[in-house]
Amino acid sequence: MKVLLIDVCHTLYESNTTFDFLEFHLRGRKKYLFDRVRRNFVFRLINKIMLMTFKKDYMRYFCMSLLKGEPLVDLECSVKEFNKRITLIEPVVQFVNSIAHEYDKVCLISGSIDFVVENLEFPFFINSRYASKSSYSLKASLYCDGKVYSDLLFKKRDKIIGMHSGHDITFISDNYTDSECISIVNKFVAVYRKNDLPSRRFWLEKGVNSCVEY
């Protein structure tokens, strides 16, 4: 089976979809706390150290906690409005459209949150969407617990091995951390801006010669 895997944030959309959605959606005190945390130098420094050391994004965990108690249906509606405000990276979309017919499955694979990835719209058919999973409580309907119970951040390699072992895989991504997947896919296509020489150098040093520049 031939499988095309595509990252979402800064690969298909010019957006960090989790944080940009939270900035769009949150209101009042929650928005105030979100802004304070994201702009706090000390918190950002500690979070960067934790990311590098333990591969845990505690800033994202805190910001997600601000959604506790919100109905899933409201979040899904909000994502659809948010989708109208973020921009697709057209050269990547054109590239995907030009090769998608060669594959049996086209899948998104993203560290972003499930209800965001599942409700974004794309101008091509998608068979599956893999994303970090939020936890929910069932009352009269589903409510967000504000927790990430299955985080795909830094774990795409494990997901690919678990879901698509033995398949002929092409992976499209801008994400440096996705370079750990190069050895387990048949083809890796890097995405970066035309004037981003450090990114071009990074991917060439990783042995990636296929790219989409925009």
C-alpha positions as CSV (number, residue, x, y, z in Angstrom):
1,M,0.0,0.0,0.0
2,K,1.2,3.5,-0.9
3,V,0.6,6.1,1.8
4,L,1.1,9.8,1.7
5,L,1.5,11.4,5.2
6,I,1.3,15.2,5.6
7,D,2.1,17.4,8.6
8,V,-0.4,20.2,9.2
9,C,1.2,23.2,11.1
10,H,3.4,25.3,8.8
11,T,3.3,22.5,6.2
12,L,-0.3,22.8,4.9
13,Y,-1.4,25.9,6.9
14,E,0.7,28.9,7.8
15,S,-0.3,28.5,11.4
16,N,0.4,26.7,14.6
17,T,-3.1,25.5,14.7
18,T,-3.4,24.6,18.4
19,F,-2.1,28.0,19.8
20,D,-3.6,30.1,17.0
21,F,-7.0,28.4,17.6
22,L,-6.8,29.0,21.4
23,E,-5.9,32.7,20.7
24,F,-8.9,32.9,18.4
25,H,-11.4,31.1,20.6
26,L,-10.6,32.1,24.2
27,R,-12.4,35.1,25.8
28,G,-12.3,37.1,29.0
29,R,-10.1,35.8,31.9
30,K,-9.1,32.7,30.0
31,K,-7.8,34.8,27.1
32,Y,-5.9,37.0,29.7
33,L,-4.2,34.0,31.3
34,F,-3.4,32.6,27.8
35,D,-1.7,35.8,26.8
36,R,0.2,36.2,30.1
37,V,1.6,32.7,30.0
38,R,2.6,32.8,26.3
39,R,4.4,36.2,26.8
40,N,6.1,35.3,30.1
41,F,9.8,35.0,29.4
42,V,10.6,32.8,32.4
43,F,7.8,30.4,31.6
44,R,8.8,30.2,28.0
45,L,12.4,29.6,28.9
46,I,11.5,26.8,31.4
47,N,9.1,25.3,28.8
48,K,11.9,25.3,26.2
49,I,14.2,23.4,28.6
50,M,11.4,20.9,29.3
51,L,10.8,20.4,25.6
52,M,14.5,19.8,24.9
53,T,14.9,17.5,28.0
54,F,11.7,15.6,28.4
55,K,9.9,16.3,25.0
56,K,6.9,17.7,26.9
57,D,5.2,21.0,26.0
58,Y,3.9,22.2,29.4
59,M,2.9,25.5,28.0
60,R,0.5,23.7,25.6
61,Y,-0.8,21.6,28.4
62,F,-1.6,24.7,30.5
63,C,-3.2,26.5,27.6
64,M,-5.3,23.4,26.8
65,S,-6.5,23.4,30.4
66,L,-8.3,26.7,29.7
67,L,-10.8,24.7,27.6
68,K,-12.0,22.6,30.6
69,G,-15.7,22.4,30.7
70,E,-16.4,23.6,27.1
71,P,-18.8,21.5,25.0
72,L,-17.1,19.7,22.2
73,V,-19.8,20.8,19.7
74,D,-18.9,24.5,20.5
75,L,-15.2,23.9,20.0
76,E,-15.9,22.2,16.7
77,C,-18.0,25.1,15.5
78,S,-15.3,27.5,16.6
79,V,-12.7,25.6,14.6
80,K,-14.8,26.0,11.5
81,E,-14.8,29.8,12.0
82,F,-11.1,29.7,12.8
83,N,-10.5,27.8,9.6
84,K,-11.7,30.8,7.6
85,R,-8.9,33.0,9.1
86,I,-5.9,30.9,8.5
87,T,-4.1,30.5,5.2
88,L,-3.2,27.4,3.2
89,I,0.3,27.2,1.8
90,E,-0.6,27.0,-1.8
91,P,2.6,25.5,-3.3
92,V,2.2,22.6,-0.9
93,V,-1.4,22.2,-1.7
94,Q,-0.6,22.2,-5.4
95,F,2.1,19.6,-4.9
96,V,-0.2,17.4,-2.9
97,N,-2.9,17.6,-5.6
98,S,-0.4,16.7,-8.2
99,I,0.7,13.5,-6.5
100,A,-2.3,12.3,-4.4
101,H,-3.6,10.1,-7.2
102,E,-0.5,8.0,-6.9
103,Y,-1.3,6.9,-3.4
104,D,-3.8,4.5,-1.9
105,K,-4.3,6.6,1.2
106,V,-3.7,10.3,2.0
107,C,-3.4,10.9,5.8
108,L,-2.7,13.9,8.0
109,I,-0.3,13.4,10.9
110,S,0.0,16.3,13.4
111,G,0.9,17.0,17.0
112,S,-2.0,19.5,17.0
113,I,-5.2,18.7,18.9
114,D,-7.8,16.3,17.6
115,F,-10.9,18.5,17.4
116,V,-8.8,21.1,15.5
117,V,-7.3,18.7,13.0
118,E,-10.6,16.8,12.5
119,N,-12.5,20.0,11.6
120,L,-10.0,21.8,9.3
121,E,-10.9,21.8,5.6
122,F,-8.5,20.9,2.8
123,P,-8.9,21.0,-1.0
124,F,-8.2,17.3,-1.4
125,F,-9.6,14.0,-0.1
126,I,-8.2,12.8,3.2
127,N,-8.6,9.1,4.3
128,S,-7.3,9.5,8.0
129,R,-6.3,12.2,10.4
130,Y,-3.9,11.4,13.2
131,A,-3.5,14.0,16.0
132,S,-3.0,14.5,19.7
133,K,-6.1,13.4,21.6
134,S,-8.0,15.4,24.2
135,S,-9.9,13.8,27.0
136,Y,-13.7,14.3,27.3
137,S,-16.4,13.9,29.8
138,L,-19.9,12.6,28.9
139,K,-22.7,14.5,30.6
140,A,-25.7,15.4,28.4
141,S,-23.1,15.6,25.7
142,L,-19.3,15.6,25.4
143,Y,-17.3,18.2,27.3
144,C,-13.6,18.9,27.0
145,D,-11.6,18.0,30.1
146,G,-8.8,20.4,29.2
147,K,-6.3,17.6,29.1
148,V,-4.1,15.9,26.4
149,Y,-4.3,12.2,27.2
150,S,-2.5,11.0,24.0
151,D,0.1,13.4,22.7
152,L,1.5,12.9,19.2
153,L,4.1,15.6,19.7
154,F,7.5,13.9,19.3
155,K,5.8,10.5,18.7
156,K,5.0,10.5,15.0
157,R,7.7,7.9,14.4
158,D,6.0,5.5,16.8
159,K,2.6,6.2,15.2
160,I,4.0,5.6,11.7
161,I,5.6,2.3,12.7
162,G,2.4,1.2,14.5
163,M,0.0,2.1,11.7
164,H,1.9,1.8,8.5
165,S,4.8,-0.6,9.0
166,G,5.6,-2.3,5.6
167,H,3.9,0.4,3.6
168,D,5.4,2.5,0.9
169,I,5.4,5.9,2.7
170,T,6.0,9.5,1.6
171,F,6.1,12.0,4.4
172,I,5.7,15.8,3.8
173,S,6.7,18.1,6.7
174,D,8.4,21.3,7.6
175,N,9.1,20.1,11.2
176,Y,12.7,19.6,12.2
177,T,11.6,17.0,14.8
178,D,10.0,14.9,12.0
179,S,13.5,14.3,10.7
180,E,13.6,11.3,13.0
181,C,11.1,9.7,10.7
182,I,13.4,9.9,7.6
183,S,14.8,6.4,8.2
184,I,11.4,4.7,8.4
185,V,9.8,6.2,5.3
186,N,10.5,5.7,1.6
187,K,10.5,9.3,0.7
188,F,10.7,12.5,2.8
189,V,9.7,15.9,1.3
190,A,10.8,18.9,3.3
191,V,8.8,22.2,3.3
192,Y,10.4,25.6,3.9
193,R,10.5,29.2,2.7
194,K,12.6,30.0,-0.3
195,N,14.8,32.5,1.7
196,D,15.1,30.2,4.7
197,L,18.7,29.1,4.2
198,P,19.1,27.4,7.6
199,S,16.2,25.1,6.9
200,R,17.5,24.3,3.5
201,R,20.9,23.5,5.0
202,F,19.3,21.4,7.8
203,W,17.4,19.2,5.4
204,L,20.3,18.7,3.0
205,E,22.5,17.7,6.0
206,K,19.8,15.1,6.8
207,G,20.0,13.8,3.3
208,V,16.6,15.1,2.1
209,N,16.8,16.3,-1.5
210,S,13.1,16.5,-2.2
211,C,11.4,19.8,-1.1
212,V,8.6,22.2,-1.6
213,E,9.7,25.9,-1.3
214,Y,7.2,28.7,-1.0
